Amino acid sequence: MSSTEQGTSSAAPAEPTTAPESAAAPEVPESFYYVHGKDKVVHKVSAGALQHSALIHGMISNLGYTEEQAKANPFPFENIDGDILQMVVDWCNQHKGKPTPPEDTNLPKQKEKLFDLVLAVNYLEIKELLTYCCKQVAMMVKGKSPEEIREIWMIPTDAEDEAAEKEAKKRAGKEAAGETAAAAGDAK
Amino acid sequence: MKTVILYEALQKKPIFGSYRRFCKLVGNDTIDYPDFEFWYYRFYRGKTGFDYDRNADPVPKTLMDMPVSLMFKITDNLDTVEKTKLRTVNKSLKDVVDSHALGFQKINIIGSDDYLNWELNDKKFSCYKKENGCVFSTPTKRIKSYKGFIKKSLEYLTPLFKTPKIQVNHLSLTVLDQMPALDDLLPAPFHVKSVKLYAFNMNQVFPFLSALNPGELESINLEAIEALSRDQISRILETEQFKQAKHVQWKIGLNENDLLKFSHLESFKCDLTYLEPVDFQRVREIISTFEVLESCELIFYGDFDRFCIRIVARALEAEIPFGPLKTIKHLYQIPESNEYLEFEIVDDEYYCTMKIRKIR
């Protein structure tokens, strides 16, 4: 679906990502922009695909880049993992200029990936994908007892939280006392 | 250990069931669910090597790392019962759920000496008394407990009803035996739009009725198996809940003096007393003074004979047609007004119903 281009980091060299061309090419050539995530791998994405992201769309509108300027200045998203940005780019390409279906069954099933995707999509303001992702997280909660939810999501009970907080305070107190004693020893 | 996970992943069975089987086979404390999930999906995607070191991986994010705005979006996809469950997981999730109104379309509760059943929207729960405790059933589980059935039920219901911003469109509560433990079930003010309370004795109804938020409570439906005493009737009539209701259905044994207290209602359905004679012209006169009334129904048992329709029609000086009677219609112009009361008196063999509609 998409290839990648080497960024400024030591990431593997590759050609820029190209969005899929439709069979009937538009008369006006489509403009492309470039984005990269934490791994500095640059993805070439069409303006049409990027319209899904309110954040990037806003940036494009404000900057008014030419093709060359866009290529020279990829949008950096250092807070998004490379594989997650790849997922987002793929989704935007797949849904370019199409009405979004009521459900998306291709979202990651592994919670860690899904959470990273939710946070990235929220940051990039991709409304439809965020709706799908939040629904997917909710589906993981559905039908589970509170104990199972705690187990799956590693959520401590309030009592465990309180105990951990007390323990942390105790440790911090001990460390502070130790530092004071050491400082007094040094002064002597 | 990883071989077992690989086996489960290759089976492509739902992951949580796989984890449960794994714990049963290898032991509960062998691996946490998130680690199991990592390996399961790694194997699932075809990466079957066992030598990946997870120590270099960043700390995985959890549900608790989600910003509150996203938690709201996530919980928007859960139905009310799922939300009530989520709020019992821990305080942070409770705060998320509690920050929005928790609306139930209907809650039905039925209690007796040996069971308590409840229905939250379309989800059914039950708790049955057993020799050494009870059996508690939810839509997905059946749990045996050594606790008494009322105690076990209240462990579920009390926190649910204490949820702030809980709103119930229709609450139905049936108490077939003496169950004083349920008296404090509803915290006041409890937000309900329509209620049906059915009890063995009307005294059992008061704790529930008095907890409901007056004014917000629009419809009241009351019924007791035991006949009502005059004291009980007066007590209900004096409640703010009754005084501010719009619609009332009540098996009461109403007399004319009671009827005077119904003037604020838009509609009501009651039975007239059979313990004393009814002055139907006075009943009609009283109803004609009710300004907001749209319609009402009064059931008359008479002497439980087959001719009560004639008794009512005659008393109202309505025109009685010849032959067998099923329905008699009668139009009454309200004195000094252009409004009418339309009576439809329907024979129901041993009683008759007066359906009265105001025509403006």
Interface residues (C-beta under 8 A of the other chain):
Chain A: K109 Q110 K111 E112 F115 D116 V118 L119 N122 L130 T131 C134 K135 V137 A138 M139 V141 K142 G143 K144 S145 P146 E148 I149 R150 E151 I152 W153 M154 I155 P156 T157 D158 D161
Chain B: I15 F16 D32 Y33 P34 E37 F38 Y41 P60 K61 T62 L63 M64 D65 M66 P67 S69 L70 K73 I74 T75 D76 N77 L78 E82 K85 L86 T88 V89 N90 K91 L93 T140 K141
